Amino acid sequence: MSLSESERERYRRHLALSDIGAAGQEKLKAARVLVVGAGGLGSPAALYLAAAGCGTLGLLDHDRIDLTNLQRQVLFDTPSIGEQKAAAGGARLRALNPEVRVIAHAVELRAGNVRELFAQYDLVLDGTDRLSARYLINDACVLMRRPLVSAAIHRFEGHLLTYVPDRGPCYRCLFPQAIDGMVANCAEAGVLGVLPGVLGTLQATEAIKLITGVGELLTGRLLTYDALEMRFTEFKVSRRRDCAVCGEAPTITEPEDMSRNSQDPEGIRRLSAAALHELLERGEQPLLVDVREDVEFAAGHLAGALHIPLGQLPQRLSEIGPQSQPVFICRSGGRSMAACQLALRANIESPANLEGGMLGWAAAIDPSIRVV
């Protein structure tokens, strides 16, 4: 796929690199890359891939732009608030580089459409912020033999891994099983605005290297970044022979949707804000365990609540008696459900999930309490 004169001018700095040159730029022009998630990670990744001349660039996101997105999602601007991310992002990428074919997918990625969508592309970048989506993307890429560049961020930290079929571990090899809510998303835990810019740019770098065949990819290596310490750390990782999707006897043979809060296992109680309020009014004192982050807890919490952030819970379960029947609390109910499941595995009897979390409590019981 030869380059036009305008493309030769546009990509002159790439052509000057002997490792890329015209041959590498032509590979970029022929490439078909899908960016899943047009948020903090997908924004810089998509911008740099478009600028680099990635010939076909898909942008998949079903959300609309919110004011809170603009602190880190550099693909958008204030006048675009309320627009679909896929459409607005696609327009921005076309304006940046009209030589690139941009396809906007304003749909929610599900098991039912993932094969059809991924079949249109050679390489996938995961910029999502939900574990359920991350596992779906990973499993589909493994099953369809598509390379995947996966990144994740949390507060001031992030990590990055590149999966290439037959060349290294997949995401499940590193994190075999998890539940949505185990890691708070940006809305719940907060995130340093520039952090996804760093990780998203690294994703684009890995994609360009993979397409052009230059450099050493992050296969078999997990790269972590700590913005507060300004430190990159690398961990060697190996493919698991017992991996559920890429192992020697896989149990996952088709992409599957994972419920965002998983299924409620037997033994977990559901407790509404009204029901908990009634218990407290009667003078009963259930063990309240708030699993939100420090800043969320400090803003407002229920009196007497034990504060154990979800990330610390596995190490601190001994602080919860096996027969205490704790009530777990978070912002909206996702992390507290994950806490209930952790408690069950630790043989803590009859944990309860406060449905709707502190948002539900504020709406139904105490509107003066501050929830962030």
The 8 nearest C-alpha neighbors of each residue, nearest first, counted from 0:
[[1, 25, 29, 2, 28, 26, 22, 24],
 [0, 2, 25, 3, 21, 28, 22, 24],
 [3, 1, 6, 7, 4, 25, 0, 21],
 [4, 2, 6, 5, 7, 1, 8, 0],
 [3, 5, 7, 6, 8, 2, 9, 1],
 [6, 4, 8, 3, 7, 9, 2, 10],
 [7, 5, 9, 3, 8, 4, 2, 10],
 [8, 6, 4, 10, 5, 9, 11, 3],
 [7, 9, 5, 11, 6, 10, 4, 12],
 [8, 10, 6, 7, 11, 5, 12, 4],
 [11, 9, 13, 7, 12, 8, 6, 14],
 [10, 12, 14, 8, 13, 9, 7, 15],
 [13, 11, 15, 14, 10, 16, 9, 8],
 [14, 12, 10, 15, 16, 11, 20, 19],
 [13, 15, 20, 11, 16, 12, 21, 10],
 [14, 16, 12, 13, 20, 17, 11, 19],
 [17, 15, 13, 14, 18, 19, 20, 12],
 [16, 18, 20, 19, 15, 14, 13, 21],
 [19, 17, 16, 20, 213, 23, 211, 15],
 [20, 18, 23, 16, 17, 13, 14, 24],
 [21, 19, 14, 17, 23, 22, 16, 15],
 [20, 22, 24, 23, 14, 25, 19, 2],
 [21, 23, 25, 24, 20, 26, 19, 211],
 [24, 22, 19, 211, 26, 25, 20, 21],
 [25, 23, 27, 21, 26, 22, 20, 28],
 [24, 26, 28, 22, 27, 23, 0, 21],
 [27, 25, 23, 29, 24, 28, 211, 30],
 [28, 26, 53, 24, 30, 25, 29, 52],
 [27, 29, 54, 25, 53, 26, 30, 52],
 [28, 30, 26, 27, 54, 25, 0, 31],
 [31, 29, 27, 54, 28, 53, 26, 55],
 [30, 32, 55, 120, 121, 56, 54, 122],
 [33, 31, 122, 56, 120, 123, 121, 57],
 [34, 32, 57, 123, 56, 58, 120, 124],
 [35, 33, 124, 58, 57, 123, 36, 41],
 [36, 34, 59, 125, 126, 124, 58, 33],
 [35, 37, 126, 127, 60, 41, 38, 59],
 [36, 38, 41, 42, 60, 84, 58, 35],
 [39, 37, 41, 72, 36, 40, 42, 126],
 [38, 40, 72, 195, 71, 42, 41, 196],
 [41, 39, 199, 195, 126, 42, 38, 43],
 [40, 42, 37, 44, 126, 38, 36, 45],
 [41, 43, 74, 45, 37, 44, 40, 38],
 [44, 42, 46, 199, 45, 200, 196, 41],
 [43, 45, 199, 203, 41, 200, 47, 42],
 [44, 46, 48, 42, 43, 47, 41, 49],
 [47, 45, 43, 49, 48, 44, 50, 42],
 [46, 48, 50, 49, 44, 45, 51, 43],
 [49, 47, 51, 45, 50, 53, 46, 203],
 [48, 50, 46, 52, 51, 47, 53, 45],
 [49, 51, 47, 48, 52, 46, 96, 95],
 [52, 50, 48, 49, 47, 53, 10, 27],
 [53, 51, 49, 50, 54, 28, 27, 99],
 [52, 54, 27, 28, 48, 49, 55, 30],
 [53, 55, 28, 99, 29, 30, 52, 100],
 [56, 54, 31, 100, 53, 101, 99, 30],
 [55, 57, 101, 32, 33, 31, 100, 102],
 [56, 58, 33, 102, 101, 34, 103, 32],
 [57, 59, 103, 34, 85, 104, 33, 35],
 [60, 58, 104, 35, 36, 85, 105, 103],
 [59, 61, 36, 105, 85, 62, 37, 106],
 [60, 62, 105, 106, 107, 63, 85, 59],
 [63, 61, 60, 84, 83, 64, 105, 85],
 [62, 64, 83, 84, 82, 81, 65, 61],
 [65, 63, 80, 81, 82, 84, 83, 68],
 [64, 66, 68, 67, 80, 81, 63, 69],
 [65, 67, 68, 69, 80, 64, 77, 70],
 [66, 68, 65, 69, 70, 64, 71, 186],
 [69, 67, 65, 66, 70, 72, 71, 64],
 [68, 70, 72, 71, 67, 66, 73, 76],
 [69, 71, 68, 192, 67, 72, 73, 66],
 [70, 72, 192, 69, 39, 73, 68, 193],
 [73, 71, 39, 69, 38, 74, 68, 42],
 [74, 72, 75, 71, 42, 69, 43, 76],
 [73, 75, 42, 72, 88, 91, 43, 76],
 [76, 74, 73, 72, 79, 88, 69, 77],
 [75, 77, 79, 78, 69, 74, 80, 73],
 [76, 78, 79, 80, 75, 66, 69, 65],
 [79, 77, 80, 76, 75, 81, 82, 66],
 [78, 80, 77, 76, 82, 81, 75, 64],
 [81, 79, 64, 65, 82, 78, 77, 66],
 [80, 82, 64, 63, 79, 65, 83, 66],
 [83, 81, 63, 79, 80, 64, 84, 87],
 [82, 84, 63, 86, 85, 87, 62, 64],
 [83, 85, 63, 87, 86, 88, 64, 62],
 [84, 86, 103, 88, 105, 60, 83, 87],
 [87, 85, 89, 83, 88, 84, 103, 90],
 [88, 86, 90, 84, 89, 85, 83, 91],
 [89, 87, 91, 85, 90, 86, 84, 74],
 [88, 90, 86, 92, 87, 91, 103, 85],
 [91, 89, 93, 87, 88, 92, 94, 86],
 [90, 92, 88, 94, 89, 93, 95, 87],
 [93, 91, 95, 89, 94, 90, 96, 88],
 [94, 92, 97, 96, 90, 95, 91, 89],
 [93, 95, 91, 92, 96, 97, 90, 89],
 [96, 94, 92, 93, 91, 97, 50, 49],
 [95, 97, 93, 98, 94, 99, 50, 49],
 [98, 96, 93, 99, 94, 95, 100, 92],
 [99, 97, 96, 100, 52, 54, 6, 93],
 [100, 98, 54, 97, 96, 55, 101, 52],
 [99, 101, 55, 54, 56, 102, 98, 97],
 [100, 102, 56, 57, 55, 89, 99, 103],
 [103, 101, 57, 56, 58, 104, 100, 89],
 [104, 102, 58, 85, 86, 89, 57, 105],
 [103, 105, 59, 106, 58, 85, 60, 102],
 [106, 104, 61, 60, 85, 59, 103, 107],
 [107, 105, 61, 104, 60, 108, 59, 62],
 [108, 106, 61, 109, 60, 105, 59, 62],
 [107, 109, 113, 106, 112, 110, 132, 59],
 [110, 108, 111, 112, 113, 107, 256, 135],
 [111, 109, 255, 113, 254, 256, 112, 108],
 [110, 112, 109, 113, 114, 108, 254, 255],
 [113, 111, 115, 109, 110, 114, 116, 108],
 [112, 114, 116, 110, 115, 109, 117, 111],
 [115, 113, 117, 116, 112, 118, 139, 111],
 [114, 116, 118, 112, 113, 117, 119, 111],
 [117, 115, 113, 114, 118, 119, 112, 120],
 [116, 118, 114, 119, 120, 115, 113, 33],
 [117, 119, 115, 116, 120, 114, 121, 143],
 [118, 120, 117, 116, 115, 121, 31, 33],
 [121, 119, 31, 117, 32, 118, 122, 33],
 [120, 122, 31, 32, 145, 30, 123, 119],
 [121, 123, 32, 146, 120, 145, 147, 33],
 [122, 124, 33, 147, 32, 34, 146, 125],
 [125, 123, 34, 148, 147, 149, 35, 33],
 [124, 126, 149, 35, 127, 148, 34, 150],
 [125, 127, 36, 40, 41, 35, 124, 150],
 [128, 126, 36, 125, 129, 35, 133, 132],
 [127, 129, 184, 130, 126, 151, 185, 133],
 [130, 128, 132, 131, 127, 133, 179, 184],
 [129, 131, 133, 179, 132, 134, 128, 178],
 [130, 132, 257, 134, 129, 133, 179, 259],
 [133, 131, 135, 130, 129, 134, 136, 127],
 [134, 132, 130, 136, 131, 135, 137, 129],
 [133, 135, 137, 131, 136, 132, 138, 130],
 [134, 136, 132, 138, 133, 137, 139, 254],
 [137, 135, 133, 139, 134, 138, 132, 140],
 [136, 138, 134, 140, 135, 139, 133, 141],
 [137, 139, 141, 135, 140, 136, 254, 134],
 [138, 140, 142, 136, 141, 137, 254, 143],
 [141, 139, 145, 143, 137, 138, 144, 142],
 [140, 142, 144, 138, 139, 143, 137, 145],
 [141, 143, 139, 140, 144, 138, 252, 253],
 [144, 142, 140, 141, 145, 139, 114, 118],
 [145, 143, 141, 140, 142, 164, 146, 163],
 [144, 146, 140, 143, 122, 121, 147, 141],
 [147, 145, 163, 122, 162, 123, 164, 140],
 [146, 148, 123, 162, 124, 161, 149, 122],
 [149, 147, 161, 124, 160, 202, 125, 162],
 [148, 150, 125, 160, 159, 124, 147, 161],
 [151, 149, 159, 158, 126, 125, 160, 198],
 [150, 152, 157, 158, 159, 149, 153, 128],
 [151, 153, 157, 156, 158, 195, 154, 150],
 [152, 154, 156, 155, 157, 190, 185, 151],
 [153, 155, 190, 189, 156, 191, 188, 152],
 [156, 154, 226, 191, 153, 225, 190, 227],
 [157, 155, 225, 153, 224, 152, 154, 226],
 [156, 158, 152, 224, 151, 223, 153, 225],
 [157, 159, 223, 222, 151, 150, 224, 152],
 [158, 160, 150, 222, 149, 221, 223, 151],
 [161, 159, 221, 149, 217, 148, 150, 162],
 [162, 160, 148, 217, 218, 147, 149, 163],
 [161, 163, 147, 169, 146, 218, 148, 167],
 [162, 164, 146, 166, 165, 167, 161, 147],
 [165, 163, 166, 144, 146, 162, 141, 145],
 [166, 164, 167, 163, 168, 162, 144, 245],
 [167, 165, 163, 164, 218, 168, 162, 219],
 [166, 168, 219, 218, 238, 165, 162, 163],
 [169, 167, 238, 237, 172, 219, 162, 170],
 [168, 170, 172, 171, 162, 167, 137, 238],
 [169, 171, 172, 173, 174, 137, 168, 134],
 [172, 170, 175, 174, 173, 169, 242, 176],
 [171, 173, 169, 239, 170, 242, 168, 175],
 [172, 174, 171, 170, 175, 169, 236, 168],
 [173, 175, 171, 176, 172, 170, 177, 169],
 [176, 174, 171, 172, 173, 177, 242, 243],
 [177, 175, 174, 178, 171, 134, 173, 172],
 [176, 178, 179, 181, 175, 174, 130, 131],
 [177, 179, 181, 180, 337, 261, 260, 130],
 [180, 178, 130, 259, 260, 181, 131, 129],
 [179, 181, 334, 333, 182, 183, 337, 178],
 [182, 180, 179, 178, 334, 337, 183, 309],
 [183, 181, 180, 184, 179, 310, 334, 309],
 [184, 182, 188, 187, 180, 181, 185, 334],
 [183, 185, 187, 186, 188, 128, 182, 153],
 [186, 184, 189, 188, 187, 190, 183, 153],
 [187, 185, 184, 189, 188, 183, 190, 67],
 [186, 188, 184, 185, 183, 189, 330, 371],
 [189, 187, 185, 183, 186, 184, 292, 154],
 [190, 188, 185, 154, 186, 187, 191, 184],
 [189, 191, 154, 185, 192, 153, 155, 188],
 [190, 192, 194, 193, 155, 154, 189, 195],
 [191, 193, 71, 194, 70, 190, 195, 196],
 [192, 194, 196, 191, 195, 71, 197, 190],
 [193, 195, 196, 197, 191, 192, 155, 198],
 [196, 194, 40, 198, 39, 197, 199, 193],
 [197, 195, 193, 199, 194, 198, 43, 200],
 [196, 198, 195, 200, 194, 199, 201, 193],
 [199, 197, 201, 195, 200, 196, 202, 40],
 [200, 198, 40, 44, 202, 196, 201, 43],
 [201, 199, 203, 44, 202, 197, 198, 43],
 [200, 202, 204, 198, 199, 203, 205, 197],
 [203, 201, 199, 205, 200, 204, 148, 44],
 [202, 204, 44, 206, 200, 201, 205, 48],
 [205, 203, 201, 207, 202, 206, 208, 200],
 [204, 206, 208, 202, 203, 207, 209, 201],
 [207, 205, 203, 209, 204, 208, 210, 202],
 [208, 206, 210, 204, 209, 205, 211, 203],
 [209, 207, 213, 205, 211, 206, 212, 210],
 [208, 210, 206, 212, 207, 211, 205, 213],
 [211, 209, 207, 208, 212, 206, 27, 26],
 [212, 210, 23, 208, 213, 209, 207, 26],
 [211, 213, 209, 208, 210, 214, 23, 207],
 [214, 212, 208, 211, 18, 215, 209, 19],
 [215, 213, 208, 216, 212, 209, 18, 211],
 [214, 216, 217, 213, 208, 218, 212, 209],
 [215, 217, 218, 205, 214, 161, 209, 208],
 [218, 216, 161, 220, 160, 219, 215, 221],
 [219, 217, 161, 220, 167, 216, 162, 160],
 [218, 220, 236, 167, 237, 235, 168, 217],
 [219, 221, 235, 217, 218, 236, 234, 222],
 [222, 220, 234, 160, 233, 159, 235, 223],
 [221, 223, 233, 159, 158, 232, 220, 234],
 [224, 222, 158, 232, 231, 157, 233, 159],
 [223, 225, 231, 157, 156, 230, 158, 226],
 [224, 226, 156, 230, 228, 229, 227, 155],
 [225, 227, 229, 155, 228, 156, 224, 230],
 [228, 226, 229, 225, 155, 230, 156, 224],
 [227, 229, 230, 226, 225, 224, 231, 155],
 [230, 228, 226, 227, 225, 231, 224, 156],
 [229, 231, 225, 228, 224, 232, 226, 227],
 [230, 232, 224, 223, 225, 233, 222, 229],
 [233, 231, 223, 222, 230, 224, 234, 221],
 [232, 234, 222, 221, 223, 220, 235, 231],
 [235, 233, 221, 220, 236, 222, 232, 223],
 [234, 236, 220, 219, 221, 233, 237, 222],
 [237, 235, 219, 220, 234, 221, 238, 168],
 [238, 236, 168, 219, 239, 167, 235, 172],
 [237, 239, 168, 167, 172, 240, 169, 236],
 [240, 238, 242, 241, 172, 246, 237, 168],
 [239, 241, 246, 247, 242, 238, 245, 248],
 [240, 242, 246, 239, 243, 247, 248, 249],
 [243, 241, 246, 239, 244, 245, 172, 240],
 [244, 242, 249, 250, 251, 246, 241, 245],
 [243, 245, 249, 251, 242, 246, 138, 250],
 [246, 244, 242, 249, 243, 141, 247, 169],
 [247, 245, 242, 240, 241, 249, 248, 244],
 [246, 248, 240, 249, 241, 245, 242, 239],
 [249, 247, 246, 250, 241, 243, 242, 240],
 [250, 248, 243, 244, 246, 251, 247, 245],
 [249, 251, 243, 252, 244, 248, 242, 246],
 [252, 250, 244, 249, 243, 253, 254, 138],
 [251, 253, 250, 249, 244, 254, 142, 138],
 [252, 254, 251, 255, 142, 139, 138, 110],
 [255, 253, 110, 139, 138, 135, 252, 256],
 [256, 254, 110, 253, 257, 135, 109, 251],
 [257, 255, 110, 109, 258, 135, 254, 131],
 [256, 258, 131, 259, 255, 261, 135, 132],
 [257, 259, 261, 260, 256, 262, 131, 179],
 [260, 258, 179, 261, 131, 257, 178, 180],
 [259, 261, 258, 179, 333, 262, 178, 180],
 [262, 260, 258, 259, 263, 257, 178, 179],
 [263, 261, 264, 260, 258, 259, 257, 265],
 [262, 264, 261, 265, 267, 336, 260, 340],
 [265, 263, 262, 266, 267, 340, 261, 343],
 [264, 266, 267, 263, 268, 349, 262, 343],
 [265, 267, 349, 264, 268, 350, 348, 343],
 [268, 266, 350, 349, 351, 265, 264, 339],
 [269, 267, 351, 350, 352, 270, 349, 266],
 [270, 268, 352, 351, 354, 353, 271, 267],
 [269, 271, 353, 354, 352, 274, 351, 268],
 [272, 270, 274, 354, 273, 353, 275, 269],
 [271, 273, 360, 275, 274, 276, 359, 353],
 [274, 272, 276, 271, 275, 277, 363, 364],
 [275, 273, 271, 277, 276, 272, 270, 278],
 [276, 274, 278, 272, 277, 273, 271, 279],
 [275, 277, 273, 279, 274, 278, 272, 280],
 [276, 278, 280, 274, 275, 279, 273, 281],
 [279, 277, 275, 281, 276, 283, 280, 274],
 [278, 280, 276, 282, 283, 281, 277, 284],
 [279, 281, 277, 282, 278, 276, 283, 275],
 [282, 280, 278, 279, 283, 277, 276, 284],
 [283, 281, 279, 280, 284, 278, 277, 285],
 [282, 284, 279, 278, 281, 285, 280, 277],
 [283, 285, 279, 282, 286, 278, 287, 281],
 [286, 284, 287, 283, 325, 326, 324, 323],
 [285, 287, 325, 326, 288, 284, 323, 324],
 [286, 288, 304, 326, 325, 285, 305, 327],
 [289, 287, 305, 327, 304, 306, 326, 328],
 [288, 290, 328, 306, 291, 327, 329, 305],
 [291, 289, 308, 309, 307, 329, 328, 306],
 [292, 290, 308, 329, 289, 295, 296, 309],
 [291, 293, 308, 295, 294, 296, 188, 290],
 [294, 292, 296, 295, 297, 291, 308, 306],
 [295, 293, 297, 296, 292, 298, 371, 188],
 [296, 294, 298, 292, 293, 297, 371, 291],
 [295, 297, 293, 298, 294, 299, 300, 291],
 [298, 296, 294, 295, 299, 293, 300, 292],
 [297, 299, 295, 296, 369, 294, 370, 371],
 [300, 298, 369, 297, 296, 368, 370, 295],
 [301, 299, 296, 302, 298, 304, 297, 368],
 [300, 302, 304, 303, 299, 287, 289, 357],
 [303, 301, 304, 300, 287, 305, 299, 279],
 [302, 304, 301, 305, 287, 286, 300, 284],
 [303, 305, 287, 288, 302, 301, 306, 289],
 [306, 304, 288, 287, 289, 307, 303, 286],
 [305, 307, 289, 288, 304, 290, 308, 296],
 [306, 308, 290, 312, 289, 309, 311, 305],
 [309, 307, 290, 291, 292, 311, 310, 312],
 [308, 310, 290, 312, 311, 307, 291, 338],
 [309, 311, 308, 312, 182, 313, 181, 307],
 [312, 310, 309, 308, 314, 313, 315, 307],
 [311, 313, 315, 309, 314, 310, 316, 307],
 [314, 312, 315, 316, 311, 341, 310, 309],
 [315, 313, 312, 311, 316, 317, 310, 318],
 [316, 314, 312, 317, 313, 318, 311, 307],
 [315, 317, 318, 319, 313, 312, 314, 342],
 [316, 318, 315, 319, 320, 314, 321, 313],
 [319, 317, 316, 315, 320, 314, 312, 305],
 [320, 318, 317, 316, 321, 323, 325, 347],
 [319, 321, 323, 322, 318, 317, 347, 324],
 [320, 322, 347, 323, 348, 346, 319, 324],
 [323, 321, 348, 320, 324, 347, 349, 319],
 [322, 324, 320, 325, 321, 286, 319, 348],
 [325, 323, 350, 349, 322, 348, 326, 286],
 [326, 324, 286, 350, 323, 287, 351, 327],
 [325, 327, 351, 287, 352, 350, 288, 286],
 [328, 326, 288, 335, 352, 289, 351, 287],
 [327, 329, 289, 335, 353, 356, 288, 290],
 [330, 328, 356, 291, 335, 290, 332, 331],
 [329, 331, 356, 357, 358, 332, 291, 328],
 [330, 332, 356, 355, 358, 329, 333, 357],
 [333, 331, 356, 355, 335, 354, 329, 334],
 [334, 332, 180, 336, 335, 260, 331, 337],
 [333, 335, 180, 337, 336, 181, 332, 329],
 [334, 336, 338, 327, 328, 332, 337, 329],
 [335, 337, 339, 338, 333, 334, 352, 332],
 [336, 338, 334, 340, 335, 339, 181, 180],
 [339, 337, 335, 341, 336, 340, 342, 334],
 [340, 338, 342, 336, 337, 341, 350, 335],
 [339, 341, 343, 337, 342, 338, 344, 336],
 [340, 342, 338, 344, 339, 343, 337, 345],
 [343, 341, 339, 345, 347, 340, 344, 338],
 [344, 342, 346, 340, 345, 347, 341, 339],
 [343, 345, 341, 346, 342, 340, 347, 339],
 [344, 346, 342, 343, 347, 341, 316, 321],
 [347, 345, 343, 344, 348, 321, 342, 322],
 [348, 346, 321, 342, 343, 345, 322, 349],
 [347, 349, 322, 324, 321, 350, 346, 343],
 [348, 350, 324, 266, 267, 351, 268, 347],
 [351, 349, 324, 325, 267, 339, 348, 326],
 [352, 350, 268, 326, 267, 269, 327, 325],
 [351, 353, 269, 327, 336, 354, 326, 335],
 [354, 352, 270, 356, 328, 271, 327, 355],
 [355, 353, 271, 356, 332, 352, 270, 269],
 [354, 356, 359, 331, 332, 358, 353, 357],
 [357, 355, 331, 332, 330, 329, 353, 359],
 [356, 358, 360, 330, 359, 361, 329, 331],
 [357, 359, 361, 356, 360, 331, 330, 355],
 [358, 360, 355, 362, 357, 356, 361, 363],
 [361, 359, 357, 272, 364, 363, 358, 362],
 [360, 362, 366, 365, 358, 359, 364, 363],
 [361, 363, 359, 360, 366, 364, 358, 365],
 [364, 362, 360, 361, 359, 365, 272, 273],
 [365, 363, 360, 361, 362, 366, 272, 273],
 [364, 366, 361, 367, 368, 360, 363, 362],
 [367, 365, 361, 368, 362, 364, 363, 360],
 [368, 366, 365, 369, 361, 364, 370, 299],
 [369, 367, 366, 299, 365, 361, 370, 300],
 [368, 370, 299, 298, 367, 371, 361, 366],
 [369, 371, 299, 368, 298, 358, 357, 295],
 [370, 295, 369, 298, 187, 330, 294, 299]]
